[in-house]
Amino acid sequence: MAFPLFSKNKKALLDRCRDDYATKMRLKYAPFYHAIEEQKGTSIRLNGRDMVMLSSNDYLGFSFHPKVIEAGRAAMLKWGTSTTGARTSNGSRAYHVELEQKLATFLGREACHVHAAGYLSCLSSVASFAQKGDVILADKNIHSCLWDGIRLSMATVERFSHNNPVDLREVAASVESRAPKMLIIEGVYSMEGHIARLPDMMAVADEYGCFTVLDDAHGFGVLGRQGRGTVDHFGLNDKVDVVCGSLSKSLASTGGFVAASREVIEYLRTNSKQTIFSAALSPGQAACAQTSLELMQTEPEHLDRLWKNTKRYREMLKGLGLDTWGSETPAVPIVLGSKEVVYRFWQALMEKGVFTVMSIAPAVPPGKDLIRTAISAMHTEEQLERIAEAMAYAVKKI
């Protein structure tokens, strides 16, 4: 038997894992993978310290709403913990169909399909429809899940400048006119907090015959009537072909959705490997999402409080002279320009009991290294005051 020490066939992939610089730096400075020990709303406990959560996507605060918690509990008692199968085989349930119908109606669409992860929904919204020979026009700042969908589609991709309809038009004019085209944008760009310039984008899409996919993970629940999202915010529901998003943000669950015309959704169910071969959404998570959807329509005070908190928070950061990259939404970046400064700022906030997340190049463009923050309807006056004190402290530290 050959001893590994003397083997001639070294495993290059193990060396790659062992020598990876990014992993070594992550383990050294430990900015990620912090395991929170307790949580109640926007109050958390980390390493034995009470802190304020300032980077959650729980925009409307439904993750601790009593009705949502009870709905999840009741669903598990009725259906068990999991379907243990894919929708195509043994995993489809009546509660999936009910949630899909309610989401479709809310969004003004004919049909909807839900997945066990938002990443799957958004990836499949691209990979299911685009194919080799097609041309995809993609905002250069779209989410990783959409880029993965592009890669799987094998279509040709042309990037255009972030949220820039003028550049989109120039790029669209430069590609093969007869090729089928797809436009991929986000409704709200989570890293920047920008709202898509949708009317201008749709004018270009119409002119060049683009099938449009809009990822509204961070617009759903935040913009539009009762939180119907970016498309509703602009009144352009008849212009966007596919709206995809997540159940893990405003809907306080996990999973994702794809909403479109019935023929588009049925095509996805036939051709999407992510849909065909993935286990179905669990009973508890479907129930939590559906109950949150109902609360969006019956308890408008949560959305009102979200925007009240967002306004106060943005004014706070402006008063401190911090760069928020022109954010227009509750997703508010603090752009500091270098990873060294970002790390010091993040550490200072942690010292003062405010939990945030670092985002550095290549996750953001060079020179845009930032602290990623997000406001929730659950943030209290006392917590916002504590955040203000921590921000002032962090500014002095840099």
C-alpha positions, 0 to 999 in steps of 0.5 A: 500500500502506497503511503500518502507522504511518498505518493507521486500523484499529488492532489492539486485540488487539495493544494488549491484549497489549502493554499487559497489566499482569500480563505486564509484572509477570511480565517485570519480577520473573521469578518464572516460566518458569525453564529448568532446565539440568540435573536428577538427581532433586531436584537441579537446576542453574539459572543455573549454581547447584546447587539443591534442587527443592522444587516438583515433583509427582514424589511417588514419585520415579519420573521417574529410576527406571532401570526407568521410563527403560528402559521409555520408551526401549524403547517408542520403539524399538518404536513410534517417537516418536508415533502422529501421530494421534487415537485415533478415526482412526489413532492408537490402539495396543495399548499404549494399551489395555494401559495403560487396562486396567491403570489401570482394574483398579488403580482398581477400575473397568470402563474407562479412557481416557488422553489426551495431557494431564491437563488434557484428561482432567479438562476432558473429565470435565466437558464430556463429560457436563454440558450446558445445563440441567444444574446443576453444584455445584463446590467454589470451589477446583477446578483451572482445567481443571475450570472450563474444562470447566464453561464448555464444558458450558454448564451452570449452575454453583453454587459452594460453600465449599471442602471444606465439605459443609454449604455443599454441602448448602445449595447443593444444596437451593437449585437446581431439584430436577428438573435433572440434577446434577453434583458436582465436587471434587478428592481432594487440593487441590494448592494447599492440600494438603487431602484432600476430606471425601469421606464427607460429600460423598458423602452429599450427592451421594447425597441429591440424585442427583449424578453425581460427578466427582473429580479425583485428580491429587494423590491418586493415588500418594499416598493409599490402598492402594499409592497407589490414591488418595482414593476408595480411602483412604475406601473409597468406590469405589462412590460416585464416578462418574468419577475423573480425573487426571494421569500427570505426577505420581506416574506420572512421565510426561505425559498424563491418565486418566479412569476410570469404568464402561464405559458412561460411558467409551464415552459419553466416547469418542463425545461428547468433542471433547477425546478425538475430536480430540486426538493420542494419548498417545505410546509413550514416555510410555505406557510410563513411566506403565505401568512407574510403575504397576507399581512402585507395586505392587511397590516400596512403599518409595517411598510409605513414604519420601514420607510419612516426608519429608512428616512431617519437612518439616511439623514443620520448617515448624511449628517455624518458625511458618509457616502451611501452611494445614492441609495433610494431604499432600505438597503443602504451601503456605506461606501468607504473606498478600501478594504482596510478602512472598511475593516476598521469601520466594521470593527468599530461598529462591532465594538459599539454593539452594531452588527453589519456586514463587509462587502469588498472587491471583487464583490463590489467594484474597485474603490467601492468597498463598503459596509452593507446595512439594511433597515427594518420596520422592527428597528426601535427608536432606542436602537436607532439612537444606539446606531447613531452613536455607533456610527459617530464612533466609527467615523472618528475611528477612521 
